[in-house]
Amino acid sequence: MTTKPLNDTIQHVTQRVIDNSQSSRAAYLDLMKREGERQVDRHSLSCSNLAHAFAGAEEDQRAIKDARGPNLAIVTAYNDMLSAHQPYHRYPERMKIWAREAGATAQVAGGTPAMCDGVTQGQDGMELSLFSRDTIALSTIIALSHATFDGVALLGICDKIVPGLLMGALRFGHLPAVFVPSGPMGTGISNKEKQRVRQLYAEGKVGRDELLESESASYHSPGTCTFYGTANSNQMMMEMMGLHVPGAAFVPPGARLRQELSRAATHRLAAIGKAGEDYRPLAEVVDEKAIINAAIGLLATGGSTNHAIHIPAIARAAGIRFDWTDLAELSRAIPLVARVYPNGSGDVNHFHDAGGMGFVIGALLDEGLVHDDILTVWDAGFEAYRNEPGMDDDALVWRDPGPSGDPEMLRPASDPFQSDGGMRLVEGNLGRACFKSSAVERERWTIEAPCRIFETQHAVTEAFGKGELDRDVVVVVRYQGPRANGMPELHKLTPALGVLQDRGYRVALVTDGRMSGASGKVPAAIHCTPEALGDGPLSRLRDGDVVKVCAETGVLCAEADLESRDPAAHPASEKGMGREFFAMFRDRADGAEEGASAMLAMAGL
């Protein structure tokens, strides 16, 4: 098939991002050039420095001391509380062996925290979640600050972890970097059944024992959770940016293929350092086109709304300016080619079996809907990512995935599920917000109703339990932004609001907080900015004001004279669970559209 020329809208948005980033990108690349020249060789360290660096390297001591080959940093987010990260336990010892095969050495440079949003949903710990991304970035920076490495292997999968690892690694962009995933757990009970039990529990029709049994049948073994949330959207994005070995995203843990892909990642990282003939520094891999490709992948697959925050933050770490106007304009040009739960019935294992990322990337390439000329970590370029990996006896090979194995899950870009990417910008006198339309029935894209104001998600569920929301209503949950309380996910609202919608009411959510990659059928204007804290417009809403949310026309407004009102008092920041120690992040964080990062704001990026 002849590949079509690059879509005009993609060209236009890419050029705008390049123009808007001209000075900041030049400053970043200049810094990386200086860092690369300054950190030429670990043997520029004093003998005492260098001896400390390889004292614990055991059998690799002599090779590091004599500079026999590149020394690879492993930055790992391993813990065995996160199912997705549990398989990483043995990765470093294997990667050291694979590095030796390639004439290199490898050391665990450092570990980063890795919290599970699935555990903290609706709990106090969720207020630490978004800022764990900055903490992970800072931990990555500390790991790499020893200046003894020639490349970076990044071991992380879940929600804030991949963005945090990448943001930190980008400050060492003179080094090559490869992400090494570990794959999804096996499919559990059907997503439809899981959702059914959750809603029954929200209505009080089943008890905690039944709910826990259902959840345990969904989340049951090592590997990434199988719904298409933020963790799996991260893996998609790393493929779209060329930061994986091609096709590595969704191969399950424990498979021989998974091990061979990780081996190939280690070998490849050893080959693309500055001392070799194929130098591919991270600063040049993550450019404006790679950021656009990540956004295109998000839109084409109906990925997590959290990436409306993460993509701008990752971009800023590389000196690139990307905002929701860019995302919304791309969304109008990018068709939805995948329906994975919660946007469809099948999970990421079904998605992978039906053709997965190879099919998606091939479909986009054929229609001129993605940049095909990005610099990737793989020597065959971005075209290689349209193929799926497999084993031919003991050899790792890549093959054309062929046509979709399930037209209810994957379709070509010429015959998509819908003509746009389903991530819309809504704006008006209540600010700017994101609306994920790909999971919402079109007749619910416009909701206009009196609002009910809440300041915690627990207050919403209490009101639901009392029957106070049994009507057409726009539920507003405010003071949930980054500066107010760290912008926790409000995913616990989904079952209650879903029940109201199923009862026939017209319901929407408006919030300056986050929902989740697991958000589904209820229309929601989320990440509203400016946030309520600091006199944002949500702070001036009152119960009963008529609010309109319309993804069709891009409207988010209230029929009220907001300017004439004083803002409502905001709740005091809570203490406990260590939240008080994160005050510095809350106080310095910028807005959701800029990436909601204290670290980037304080660095002046």
C-alpha positions in Angstrom: 0.0 0.0 0.0 1.3 3.5 -0.9 1.7 5.7 2.2 -0.2 9.0 1.9 1.5 12.3 2.5 1.5 13.7 6.1 -1.9 15.1 7.1 -2.1 18.9 6.8 -3.4 19.4 10.3 -0.5 17.3 11.8 1.9 19.4 9.7 0.3 22.6 10.9 0.2 21.7 14.6 3.8 20.3 14.5 5.0 23.6 13.0 3.2 25.6 15.6 4.8 23.5 18.4 8.2 24.0 16.8 7.7 27.8 16.5 6.3 28.1 20.0 9.3 26.1 21.3 12.0 27.8 19.4 13.9 29.5 22.3 13.2 26.9 25.0 14.1 24.0 22.8 17.3 25.7 21.7 18.2 26.4 25.3 17.6 22.7 26.2 19.7 21.3 23.3 22.5 23.8 24.1 22.5 22.5 27.8 22.6 18.9 26.6 25.5 19.7 24.2 27.4 21.3 27.1 26.6 18.4 29.4 27.8 15.9 26.8 31.0 17.7 26.3 31.6 18.2 30.0 30.9 14.5 31.0 33.0 13.0 28.2 34.3 10.0 30.1 33.8 8.6 33.6 37.6 8.4 33.8 37.6 12.2 34.1 36.5 11.5 37.7 39.1 11.4 40.4 40.4 8.0 41.3 38.6 8.1 44.6 35.3 9.0 42.8 35.7 6.2 40.3 36.8 3.6 42.9 33.6 4.3 44.8 31.6 4.0 41.6 32.7 0.4 40.8 33.4 -0.9 44.4 30.2 -2.9 44.5 30.3 -4.1 40.8 31.8 -7.5 41.7 32.8 -9.3 38.5 32.3 -6.2 36.4 34.9 -4.2 38.5 37.8 -4.7 36.1 35.8 -4.0 33.0 34.5 -0.7 34.4 37.9 0.2 35.8 39.6 -0.4 32.4 36.7 1.2 30.4 36.3 -1.9 28.2 32.9 -0.9 27.0 29.9 1.3 27.8 28.5 1.2 31.4 24.7 1.2 31.4 22.6 2.7 34.2 19.6 0.8 35.3 17.0 3.0 37.0 14.3 0.8 38.4 10.9 1.4 39.9 10.7 -2.1 41.2 8.5 -3.0 44.1 6.4 -6.1 44.6 3.3 -4.3 45.8 2.6 -3.0 42.2 1.6 -6.0 40.2 3.0 -4.3 37.0 6.4 -3.8 38.6 6.8 -7.1 40.5 8.3 -8.8 37.4 11.2 -6.3 37.5 12.7 -8.1 40.5 15.1 -10.2 38.4 15.6 -7.8 35.5 18.9 -6.1 36.8 20.8 -9.4 37.2 19.7 -10.6 33.8 20.5 -7.2 32.2 24.0 -7.4 33.6 24.5 -10.7 31.8 23.0 -9.4 28.6 25.2 -6.3 28.8 28.3 -8.5 29.1 27.2 -10.3 25.9 27.3 -6.9 24.2 30.7 -5.9 25.6 29.2 -3.6 28.1 28.5 -3.5 31.9 25.4 -2.5 33.8 24.7 -1.2 37.3 21.6 -0.4 39.2 22.1 3.4 39.4 19.1 3.9 41.6 15.6 3.2 42.5 12.5 5.4 42.3 9.3 5.3 44.3 6.4 3.7 42.6 2.9 4.1 44.1 -0.2 2.3 42.9 -3.2 4.5 42.1 -5.3 1.4 42.2 -4.5 1.0 45.9 -4.9 4.7 46.8 -8.1 5.4 44.9 -10.4 7.3 47.2 -7.8 7.2 50.0 -5.7 10.0 51.5 -2.6 8.6 49.8 -4.0 9.6 46.4 -3.2 13.2 47.2 0.5 12.2 46.8 0.0 10.5 43.5 0.5 13.3 40.9 3.5 14.8 42.8 5.0 11.3 42.9 5.8 12.0 39.3 8.1 14.9 40.3 9.6 12.8 43.0 10.3 10.0 40.5 11.9 12.5 38.2 14.1 13.9 41.0 15.0 10.3 42.0 16.0 9.5 38.4 18.2 12.7 38.4 19.9 11.6 41.6 20.5 8.1 40.2 22.2 9.6 37.1 24.1 12.4 38.9 27.1 10.1 39.5 28.2 10.8 35.9 29.6 7.3 35.4 27.2 6.0 32.7 27.0 5.8 29.0 23.3 4.9 28.6 20.1 4.5 30.7 17.7 1.6 30.9 14.4 2.8 32.5 12.3 0.1 34.2 8.9 1.4 34.9 5.3 1.1 33.6 2.6 2.6 35.7 0.8 5.9 35.9 3.2 8.6 37.1 6.2 6.4 36.8 6.9 6.4 33.1 6.4 10.2 32.8 8.6 10.8 35.9 11.4 8.5 34.6 11.3 10.2 31.3 11.2 13.8 32.7 14.2 13.0 34.9 16.2 11.2 32.2 15.7 14.1 29.8 17.9 16.2 32.0 20.6 13.7 31.0 19.6 13.8 27.4 23.1 13.6 26.1 22.8 9.9 27.1 20.8 7.3 25.1 17.8 5.8 27.0 15.6 2.8 26.4 12.4 1.9 28.3 12.1 -1.8 29.2 8.5 -2.8 30.0 7.4 -6.1 31.6 3.9 -6.6 30.1 0.3 -7.1 31.3 -1.2 -9.7 33.6 -3.5 -12.3 32.1 -7.2 -11.5 31.4 -9.5 -12.0 34.4 -13.2 -11.7 34.6 -14.9 -9.6 31.9 -14.8 -5.9 32.2 -18.6 -5.8 31.9 -19.0 -8.1 34.9 -16.5 -6.0 36.9 -18.4 -2.8 36.1 -21.7 -4.5 37.0 -20.6 -5.6 40.4 -19.2 -2.1 41.2 -22.5 -0.5 40.3 -24.4 -3.0 42.4 -22.1 -2.2 45.3 -22.6 1.5 44.9 -26.4 0.9 45.1 -26.0 -1.3 48.2 -27.2 -4.4 46.4 -24.1 -6.5 47.1 -21.7 -6.4 50.0 -18.0 -5.9 50.4 -17.2 -9.6 50.2 -18.8 -9.9 46.8 -17.1 -6.7 45.6 -13.6 -7.9 46.8 -14.1 -11.3 45.1 -14.9 -9.5 41.8 -11.9 -7.1 42.1 -9.6 -10.0 43.0 -10.7 -11.8 39.9 -9.8 -8.7 37.8 -6.5 -7.9 39.4 -5.0 -11.3 40.1 -1.4 -11.8 39.2 1.9 -10.1 38.3 1.7 -7.7 35.3 0.0 -4.5 34.4 -3.7 -4.1 35.0 -5.4 -5.1 31.8 -7.7 -2.2 31.2 -6.5 0.6 28.9 -5.7 3.1 31.6 -2.7 5.3 32.2 -0.2 2.5 32.6 -1.0 0.9 29.3 -1.4 4.2 27.6 2.2 4.9 28.8 3.4 1.8 27.0 1.6 2.9 23.8 3.3 6.3 24.0 6.7 4.8 24.4 6.1 2.8 21.2 4.9 5.9 19.4 7.9 7.9 20.5 10.4 5.1 19.5 11.6 4.5 23.1 10.9 0.8 23.2 12.2 -2.1 21.2 9.5 -2.4 18.6 6.4 -4.3 19.8 7.6 -4.6 23.4 4.6 -2.9 25.1 2.1 -5.7 25.6 4.0 -9.0 25.6 3.1 -10.8 28.9 5.6 -11.3 31.8 7.3 -14.7 31.9 7.0 -15.3 28.2 10.2 -16.3 26.3 9.5 -13.4 23.9 9.4 -11.0 26.8 12.8 -12.0 27.9 14.3 -11.8 24.4 12.8 -8.3 23.9 14.5 -7.2 27.2 17.7 -8.7 26.0 17.4 -6.9 22.7 16.8 -3.6 24.6 20.0 -4.1 26.6 22.1 -5.0 23.5 20.7 -2.0 21.7 21.3 0.4 24.5 25.0 -0.7 24.5 25.2 0.1 20.7 23.8 3.6 20.7 26.1 5.4 23.1 28.4 8.3 22.2 31.5 6.0 21.8 29.8 3.9 19.1 28.9 4.5 15.5 25.2 5.0 16.0 24.8 7.6 18.7 21.2 8.3 19.6 21.0 10.6 22.6 17.6 10.9 24.3 17.5 14.7 23.7 17.4 14.1 20.0 14.9 11.1 20.1 12.4 13.1 22.2 11.8 16.1 19.8 8.7 18.0 18.7 7.7 15.2 16.3 8.0 12.5 18.9 5.8 14.5 21.3 3.2 14.9 18.5 3.4 11.2 17.8 2.7 10.4 21.4 -0.4 12.7 21.3 -1.5 11.0 18.1 -1.2 7.6 19.6 -3.2 8.8 22.6 -6.0 10.0 20.4 -6.1 7.1 17.9 -6.4 4.6 20.7 -8.7 6.4 23.1 -6.0 6.5 25.8 -5.9 7.9 29.3 -7.0 11.5 30.1 -4.1 11.7 32.5 -1.8 12.2 29.5 -3.4 15.6 28.8 -1.2 16.6 31.8 1.7 14.3 31.3 2.5 15.0 27.6 2.9 18.8 28.3 5.1 18.0 31.3 7.3 15.6 29.4 7.5 18.1 26.5 8.6 20.9 28.9 11.4 18.8 30.3 12.7 18.6 26.7 12.2 22.3 26.1 9.0 21.8 24.0 5.8 23.7 24.4 2.6 21.6 23.8 -0.8 22.5 25.1 -4.5 21.5 25.0 -5.2 23.6 21.9 -2.6 21.5 20.1 -4.2 18.3 21.5 -7.7 19.3 20.6 -6.7 20.3 17.0 -4.9 17.0 16.5 -8.0 15.2 17.9 -10.1 16.6 15.0 -7.8 15.0 12.5 -7.0 11.7 14.1 -9.5 8.9 13.8 -10.3 6.5 16.6 -8.9 3.1 15.4 -9.0 1.1 18.7 -11.7 0.4 21.3 -10.1 -1.1 24.4 -11.9 -1.2 27.8 -13.2 1.1 29.1 -13.9 2.3 25.6 -14.7 -1.2 24.4 -15.3 -4.7 25.8 -11.9 -6.3 25.3 -8.7 -5.6 27.3 -5.1 -5.0 26.3 -4.5 -8.7 25.9 -7.3 -8.9 23.3 -5.9 -5.7 21.8 -2.4 -7.2 21.5 -3.8 -10.5 20.0 -5.8 -8.6 17.5 -2.8 -6.8 16.1 -1.9 -4.3 18.9 0.5 -1.5 18.4 1.9 -2.9 15.2 -1.5 -2.7 13.6 -2.2 0.8 15.0 1.1 2.3 13.9 0.8 0.7 10.4 -2.7 2.0 10.1 -1.6 5.5 11.0 1.5 5.4 8.7 -0.5 4.2 5.7 -2.9 7.2 6.0 -0.2 9.8 6.7 -1.4 10.3 10.2 1.9 10.1 12.1 5.4 11.3 11.7 7.4 8.5 10.0 10.8 10.3 10.2 11.4 10.4 14.0 14.7 9.2 15.4 14.0 6.0 17.4 16.2 3.9 19.6 15.9 1.1 17.0 18.1 1.0 13.9 15.4 0.4 11.4 13.5 3.6 12.3 9.8 4.1 13.0 8.7 1.9 10.2 9.9 -1.1 12.3 7.2 -0.3 14.8 4.5 -1.4 12.4 5.5 -5.0 12.9 4.9 -7.4 15.8 7.6 -9.4 17.5 7.8 -13.1 17.7 10.1 -16.1 18.0 11.4 -18.2 15.2 13.0 -21.1 17.1 15.5 -19.2 19.2 15.6 -16.1 17.1 13.7 -12.9 17.8 11.9 -11.8 14.6 9.3 -9.2 13.5 6.4 -9.8 11.2 3.6 -7.8 9.6 0.6 -8.3 11.9 -1.8 -8.4 8.9 -5.4 -7.2 9.0 -7.2 -6.6 12.3 -7.9 -9.8 14.2 -11.0 -8.3 15.7 -12.9 -5.4 13.9 -14.7 -4.7 17.1 -11.4 -3.7 18.7 -9.1 -2.6 15.9 -10.0 -0.9 12.6 -7.9 0.7 9.8 -7.7 4.5 9.8 -9.8 4.5 6.6 -12.7 2.8 8.4 -12.4 4.0 12.0 -14.8 3.8 15.0 -15.2 7.5 14.9 -13.6 10.2 12.7 -11.9 12.1 15.6 -9.7 11.1 18.5 -12.2 11.8 21.2 -10.2 14.2 23.4 -11.9 17.5 23.3 -11.2 20.9 24.8 -14.2 22.6 26.4 -13.9 26.2 27.6 -15.9 29.2 28.7 -16.5 31.3 31.8 -15.6 28.2 33.9 -12.2 27.9 32.4 -10.6 25.3 30.1 -11.1 21.5 30.6 -10.6 18.2 28.9 -13.6 16.0 27.8 -12.9 12.5 26.7 -15.7 11.9 24.2 -14.5 8.5 22.8 -16.1 6.6 25.7 -19.3 8.6 25.9 -22.4 8.1 23.8 -22.9 11.0 21.5 -26.4 11.9 22.8 -24.6 12.6 26.1 -22.0 15.0 24.7 -24.2 17.9 25.7 -25.5 18.2 29.3 -27.2 21.3 30.7 -28.6 21.1 34.2 -28.5 22.8 37.6 -25.3 22.0 39.4 -24.6 20.6 42.9 -21.3 21.7 44.5 -19.0 19.4 46.4 -15.5 19.8 47.8 -14.7 16.1 48.3 -15.6 12.9 46.4 -16.8 11.4 49.7 -19.4 14.1 50.0 -20.7 13.1 46.5 -21.0 9.5 47.4 -22.8 10.4 50.6 -25.3 12.6 48.7 -25.8 9.8 46.2 -26.5 7.3 49.0 -29.2 9.6 50.4 -30.9 10.0 47.0 -30.0 13.7 46.8 -28.7 13.3 43.2 -31.6 11.5 41.7 -32.2 14.2 39.0 -30.6 15.8 36.0 -27.5 17.3 37.6 -24.0 18.6 36.9 -21.9 17.4 39.8 -19.1 19.9 40.5 -16.2 18.8 42.6 -13.8 21.7 43.2 -10.7 22.4 45.2 -9.2 19.2 43.7 -6.5 20.9 41.6 -2.7 20.6 42.0 -2.3 23.5 44.4 -5.3 22.6 46.5 -4.6 19.0 47.4 -2.3 17.5 44.8 -5.0 16.8 42.1 -6.1 13.3 43.2 -8.0 11.0 40.8 -11.7 11.0 41.5 -12.3 7.6 40.0 -14.5 6.5 43.0 -17.2 8.8 41.5 -17.6 6.7 38.4 -19.9 3.9 39.8 -22.3 6.3 41.5 -22.5 8.7 38.5 -22.9 5.7 36.2 -25.9 4.4 38.3 -27.6 7.9 38.0 -27.0 7.8 34.2 -28.5 4.3 34.0 -31.5 5.5 35.9 -32.3 7.8 33.0 -30.9 11.1 34.4 -28.7 13.5 32.4 -25.6 13.7 34.5 -22.1 15.3 34.0 -19.1 15.9 36.1 -17.1 19.1 36.2 -13.9 19.2 38.3 -10.5 20.7 38.6 -9.3 17.3 39.7 -8.4 14.2 37.6 -10.5 11.2 36.7 -8.5 8.4 35.3 -7.6 6.3 32.3 -10.3 4.0 33.6 -13.0 6.7 33.3 -15.8 5.7 31.0 -19.4 6.4 30.0 -20.2 9.5 32.1 -19.5 12.9 30.4 -16.9 14.8 32.4 -15.1 18.1 32.0 -11.9 17.4 34.0 -8.6 19.1 34.8 -10.5 22.4 34.8 -8.0 25.3 34.8 -7.6 27.8 36.4 -8.3 25.6 39.4 -10.7 26.8 42.1 -7.9 27.6 44.6 -6.6 31.0 43.9 -10.0 32.5 42.8 -10.6 30.2 39.8 -14.1 30.4 38.3 -15.2 27.1 39.9 -14.8 28.8 43.3 -17.6 31.3 42.4 -20.2 28.7 41.4 -23.2 28.1 43.7 -25.6 25.2 44.1 -28.4 25.5 41.5 -26.5 27.5 38.9 -27.2 26.1 35.5 -24.0 24.6 34.0 -23.6 23.5 30.4 -20.9 21.0 29.2 -20.9 20.5 25.5 -18.2 18.4 23.7 -19.9 19.1 20.4 -19.4 22.9 20.5 -16.5 23.0 23.0 -18.4 24.8 25.7 -18.0 24.9 29.5 -20.0 27.6 31.0 -22.4 28.7 33.8 -25.5 30.9 33.4 -24.4 33.1 36.2 -22.5 36.4 36.8 -19.5 34.8 38.3 -17.5 38.0 38.4 -19.9 39.7 40.8 -19.4 36.9 43.4 -16.8 36.3 46.1 -15.0 33.0 45.9 -16.1 30.3 48.3 -13.8 29.5 51.2 -11.5 26.6 50.4 -10.9 23.7 52.7 -7.6 23.7 54.7 -4.9 21.3 53.5 -5.2 18.0 55.3 -2.4 16.5 57.3 -1.5 12.8 57.8 -0.2 10.2 55.4 2.7 12.6 54.9 0.6 15.0 52.9 2.0 18.0 54.9 5.5 17.2 53.5 4.2 17.7 50.0 3.2 21.3 50.7 6.2 22.6 48.8 4.9 20.8 45.7 1.4 22.1 46.1 2.5 25.7 46.7 4.7 25.8 43.7 2.7 23.7 41.2 1.6 25.3 37.9 -1.7 24.6 36.1 -2.9 21.4 34.7 -2.5 22.5 31.1 1.2 23.3 31.7 1.7 19.8 33.3 0.9 20.5 37.0 4.5 20.2 38.0 6.2 22.0 40.9 9.6 20.8 39.7 9.3 22.3 36.2 7.8 25.5 37.5 10.6 26.0 40.1 13.2 25.3 37.5 11.8 28.0 35.2 11.1 25.6 32.4 
